[in-house]
């Protein structure tokens, strides 16, 4: 007897669900991997915060700090 799904039963519906879940999983993995490999500022610090840290560590001198700070402002 036909069950209203064209004779395929629930088997065909399950393949659609599995396919959609796989597509969602692939998109999630790609976006997660892309966000991890992004070399940008992901720490949430501003450029000024990073500049101040570099000055505090002694990586740059006062003149360079002031010059770069002026560029940021």
HELIX and SHEET records of a PDB file:
HELIX    1   1 UNK A   10  UNK A   36  1                                  27    
HELIX    2   2 UNK A   47  UNK A   57  1                                  11    
HELIX    3   3 UNK A   62  UNK A   72  1                                  11    
END                                                                             
